[in-house]
Amino acid sequence: MAYETLLFEKRQGLAYVTVNRPDKLNALNRRVMEELLNCFQAIQKDEEIRIVILTGAGEKAFVAGADINELAVQSPVEGKETSQRGQRVLDLIENLGKPVIAAINGYALGGGCEIAMACTLRIAAENARLGQPEVKLGIIPGYAGTQRLARLVGKGRGLEMILTGDPISAQEAYRIGLVNQVVPQAELLAAAEKLAQKIMANAPLAIRFALEAVNHGLEMSEAEGQFLEATLFGLCCTTADMKEGTRAFLEKRPAKFVGK
């Protein structure tokens, strides 16, 4: 896959997607969002890809936010359409059926923070800064930041970040649960790959069903979520991977999962 604003690489079940506008701090414009949509749609269909690492080009920014040149001239109707298009892209990332690890290598502001929050897991470099500064521009987060942030860190913390517009450090993001790990920048990609390998050692269908149980269960009552969990657990019990996993455990050997 060749793109104008993205770099894409695939090897040994792992896909690398890099937003590639380092001269603009990887700011999101319409072209980037269109290519992210196309890229993740292709990844979703590619059975060879088990997990994705998403990052930004250069050493300064993961994604520093929206392209203000585009944003400044939007009408109310265009603004709503832009928000909804972005939400569709991020919903695809969140519900891909495959884990997506955000390797946050610098600024993750506005839409960049929203993209990171749509990912399954987040690893931040020590120099990373995360925030939702939209109110400083007279707008609010538009790619579901008002929804995902509060769900990840709680209503109070989420509102503080959104209403002040102030970014936080990687260490503070870790403290409040916004990121899973903080590592030196030089070790960021290796840390993401190490986490990816741990996940890929497990049964692919179990990973997919676990993602579905958590993502959809959070939008349900606890009783409904438990019913979904039981249903997906039952589906796991029909798979060859479940038979292989239990047999391997009893035989005290590593399991060889095939995703069936």
Protein Blocks (a to p, Z undefined) as FASTA:
>chain_A
ZZfkbccddeehiacdddddfknoopacfklmmmmmmmmmmmmmmmkbmbdcdddedjkb
cbecjcfklmmmpcfklmmmmmmmmmmmmmmmmmnopacddddfbdcehjlmmmmmmpmb
dcddfkbccddfklmnopacfehmlmmmmmmnojklmmmmmmnopacdfklmmmnopamb
dcdfklmmmmmmmmmmmmmmpcfklmmmmmmmmmmmmmpcfklmmmmmmmmmmmmmmpmk
lmmmmmmmmnopacddehZZ
